[in-house]
């Protein structure tokens, strides 16, 4: 049961991370438009920095890739934060549940006969 529960838990967390990253990415990409001055400025800065190493066309493509990579990392981070909060909430819900269990008294058995 422990192995099955662990496997289901890992699969659930992985699914929540993937879906959350996609959701955050979709929400954040709407702010990266060619009409946004901050986006254009950052793209231009990255392209200028990369143009010193090669052609300007390749530098612009690398700048787009760099911005997209930053977007993906930030979306993944937000997804991890969401899953962490969910797991923390579930752990807090489990604390009162421990008070509902009865305490089991240990029985004397053959392994209790030996005194240290």
PALOKOL-59608 format. One record per residue (C-alpha): residue in one letter; chain; x, y, z. Coordinates in steps of 0.2 Angstrom, whole numbers. Layout:
<sites>
[site "a", "A", [X, Y, Z]]
...
</sites>
This chain:
<sites>
[site "x", "A", [0, 0, 0]]
[site "x", "A", [14, 12, 4]]
[site "x", "A", [22, 9, -13]]
[site "x", "A", [6, 11, -22]]
[site "x", "A", [2, 27, -12]]
[site "x", "A", [19, 34, -16]]
[site "x", "A", [17, 30, -34]]
[site "x", "A", [0, 38, -35]]
[site "x", "A", [6, 53, -25]]
[site "x", "A", [21, 56, -37]]
[site "x", "A", [10, 54, -52]]
[site "x", "A", [-2, 67, -45]]
[site "x", "A", [12, 79, -41]]
[site "x", "A", [20, 77, -58]]
[site "x", "A", [3, 80, -67]]
[site "x", "A", [-1, 95, -56]]
[site "x", "A", [16, 103, -60]]
[site "x", "A", [14, 100, -79]]
[site "x", "A", [-3, 107, -79]]
[site "x", "A", [1, 122, -68]]
[site "x", "A", [16, 126, -78]]
[site "x", "A", [6, 126, -94]]
[site "x", "A", [-7, 137, -86]]
[site "x", "A", [5, 150, -79]]
[site "x", "A", [14, 150, -96]]
[site "x", "A", [-2, 154, -105]]
[site "x", "A", [-6, 168, -93]]
[site "x", "A", [12, 175, -94]]
[site "x", "A", [14, 174, -112]]
[site "x", "A", [0, 186, -115]]
[site "x", "A", [11, 200, -108]]
[site "x", "A", [25, 197, -120]]
[site "x", "A", [18, 206, -135]]
[site "x", "A", [28, 216, -148]]
[site "x", "A", [19, 231, -143]]
[site "x", "A", [25, 231, -125]]
[site "x", "A", [40, 243, -123]]
[site "x", "A", [48, 233, -109]]
[site "x", "A", [48, 217, -119]]
[site "x", "A", [55, 226, -134]]
[site "x", "A", [69, 234, -124]]
[site "x", "A", [74, 218, -116]]
[site "x", "A", [74, 209, -133]]
[site "x", "A", [84, 223, -140]]
[site "x", "A", [97, 222, -125]]
[site "x", "A", [98, 203, -127]]
[site "x", "A", [100, 204, -146]]
[site "x", "A", [114, 217, -144]]
[site "x", "A", [123, 207, -131]]
[site "x", "A", [122, 192, -142]]
[site "x", "A", [127, 201, -158]]
[site "x", "A", [145, 203, -153]]
[site "x", "A", [147, 185, -155]]
[site "x", "A", [139, 182, -171]]
[site "x", "A", [127, 189, -184]]
[site "x", "A", [112, 200, -180]]
[site "x", "A", [99, 187, -187]]
[site "x", "A", [106, 173, -176]]
[site "x", "A", [107, 185, -161]]
[site "x", "A", [89, 190, -163]]
[site "x", "A", [83, 172, -163]]
[site "x", "A", [94, 168, -148]]
[site "x", "A", [86, 183, -139]]
[site "x", "A", [69, 176, -143]]
[site "x", "A", [74, 159, -136]]
[site "x", "A", [82, 167, -121]]
[site "x", "A", [66, 176, -117]]
[site "x", "A", [56, 161, -119]]
[site "x", "A", [67, 151, -108]]
[site "x", "A", [65, 163, -95]]
[site "x", "A", [46, 163, -97]]
[site "x", "A", [46, 144, -95]]
[site "x", "A", [57, 144, -80]]
[site "x", "A", [46, 157, -71]]
[site "x", "A", [30, 147, -76]]
[site "x", "A", [38, 131, -69]]
[site "x", "A", [43, 140, -53]]
[site "x", "A", [26, 147, -50]]
[site "x", "A", [19, 129, -53]]
[site "x", "A", [31, 122, -40]]
[site "x", "A", [25, 136, -28]]
[site "x", "A", [7, 131, -31]]
[site "x", "A", [10, 112, -28]]
[site "x", "A", [20, 116, -12]]
[site "x", "A", [6, 126, -5]]
[site "x", "A", [-6, 112, -9]]
[site "x", "A", [4, 99, 0]]
[site "x", "A", [7, 111, 15]]
[site "x", "A", [-12, 113, 16]]
[site "x", "A", [-15, 94, 15]]
[site "x", "A", [-2, 92, 29]]
[site "x", "A", [-10, 104, 40]]
[site "x", "A", [-27, 95, 37]]
[site "x", "A", [-19, 79, 43]]
[site "x", "A", [-13, 86, 59]]
[site "x", "A", [-31, 86, 67]]
[site "x", "A", [-34, 69, 60]]
[site "x", "A", [-20, 61, 71]]
[site "x", "A", [-31, 66, 86]]
[site "x", "A", [-45, 55, 80]]
[site "x", "A", [-35, 39, 80]]
[site "x", "A", [-34, 28, 96]]
[site "x", "A", [-18, 24, 105]]
[site "x", "A", [-14, 6, 104]]
[site "x", "A", [-5, -2, 119]]
[site "x", "A", [10, -13, 116]]
[site "x", "A", [7, -31, 121]]
[site "x", "A", [20, -41, 130]]
[site "x", "A", [28, -54, 118]]
[site "x", "A", [43, -65, 118]]
[site "x", "A", [53, -50, 111]]
[site "x", "A", [49, -40, 127]]
[site "x", "A", [56, -53, 139]]
[site "x", "A", [74, -48, 137]]
[site "x", "A", [79, -34, 148]]
[site "x", "A", [94, -23, 145]]
</sites>
